[in-house]
Amino acid sequence: MKTTEIRIVLQEFENIDELPVNDQHLLTEARKITTSAYAPYSGFHVGAAIQLGNGMIIKGNNQENSAYPSGLCAERVAMFYANANYPDSEVKAIAVSAAKNGVLVNEAVKPCGSCRQALAETEVRFNTPIRIILDGQDSIIVLQGVESLLPLSFSRRDI
């Protein structure tokens, strides 16, 4: 038997002003786009902003549906739009924010499993780690790559 330890390294910031300027801008865009999320069922408004290698910022928000599995999370809305419209530009960073009743959530919001897998696929596609910025009132978490969110992810090497 062999035992392997998986370590996750993250940075924690108390507020947006502690972040590097580029991260502040990206997170501000994620916060703004939460206001136009379509979330009539959960009331949980999520926004994502992606920084591409070509300098573009792509935004998306969650889109709910009464046929519940038909909706889509903010991270995948933004990621799929970016990959469809800028297929040759790698994703450098993503900022994710969430609000309930117009107020930023307390804990840093975390992507669901499907969004983590979509982020992992994008990293593999471009062979570039994605900087991940997760927003909350109590703290902002920054990770250097999807491996910290989804160790042991499924990828093309598993097929």
Helices and strands as residue ranges (DSSP letters): E 10-13, G 16-18, H 21-33, G 34-36, E 44-52, E 57-61, G 68-70, H 74-85, E 91-100, E 103-104, H 113-126, E 131-134, E 140-144, G 146-148, G 156-158
